[in-house]
Amino acid sequence: MISRRRALAGLGALPACAAPPLGAQEAPLRQVARARGHVFGTAVRADLLADDAALAALVAREAELLVPEWEGKWDALQPEEGRFEFAPLRAIIGFAQRHQQRVRGHALIWHAAMPPWLPAALAEGPRRAAAVMEAHLTAVLRETREAIRDWDVLNEVIANPEGSDNPSPTDGDLRPTPWLSALGPGYPERALRLARQLDPTLRLTLNDYGVEADTPHAEVKRQRLLRVVRGLVQRGAPLDAVGIQAHLQMRDPFRPEPFIAFLRALRELGLAVLVTELDVREPDALAPSLAERDAAVAEYAGRFLAAAIEGGVRSVLTWGLTDRDSWLVKEPAVARGDGAATRGLPYDEALQPKPLRAALARALGGG
Ligand code: G3I
């Protein structure tokens, strides 16, 4: 729990002690990326930045762009109707300002991270749901207008195919959620138009996952996302970018061609594409040594990153910097069944760089 005193005082990280030394030749990822017109960023949590100086120093050194892992969601921002909690998000914004970093927003409309009052309110019907959406977006976009210029307005709105990790029994392209039930299939357009009306120059992003691999499920989801996005664009809905979460799974084959074609189809609609939550889940059968595991993760991610850059991605954010804090380690639903800790981020639990960091440097540095 972030110390409220520190957050309210706008205090960020404790005095930065030296992050674990990278090799002298290792330029920060933010610098390597920027030199080629790319952006590297990562997800952060206010409590970890405030309490872990080594992590804070590493984030400050490596990232140009931050995204709150939790602090920009409904259960963090509006835990009770009408009561807004901006302190944790302000702490992240303050940290970014002190380290010449930017912050992107995540996530305004999502079916998860809902405080208990929200689904109940949405179930009361469309008028109540529209009012709740408007009140939240109005308050949050007013609060963050100066500091956050890109929001995931829509998060995980595309239906997952039958047989995938979490199938969405649906007859359409939209995932069945309390938002869809309350407002019907026009809710994505409603949210985008409301955000645009509230902030004419905000970049509005639709963010989703499961569109990366060379599998039938991923192809179905790519086509569903393209249909939804084409419909929004054709109706003149204000959409600026598509976020590709890139929670990669090494059990799935990856082939550049279908993924690059997907990115190019989005770019042809006039949309920017960005990688928003990169991390890598290792295969069930692990390589015998950490060195071999880390090399395999870096090789898989390296092929994905090369394709992403070729397809027009210019911003890549990882979903954290260190395995120690990864949802892939902490969340029971995705943690490994064999008790091993997934090694899917650029730094290990001791904040030491792994080959995945070098793969990011190669991709973002134009290598
Ligand atoms: O609830 C406590 C809160 O009281 C406390 O102040 C705060 C301090 O950080 O922690 C809160 O705990 C948890 C929070 O993560 C921070 O660790 C929440 O209970 C927990 O639900 C939340 O889980 C996050 C999850 O999204 C739901 O918001 C995960 O960390 C985060 O990695 C995960 O991220 C999602 C993306 O938003 C969307 N794409 C998939 C990705 C992985 O599921």
Residues whose N, C-alpha, C, O or C-beta is under 5 A from the ligand:
A	BS01	G3I	M1 I2 R45 D47 E69 W70 A113 W327
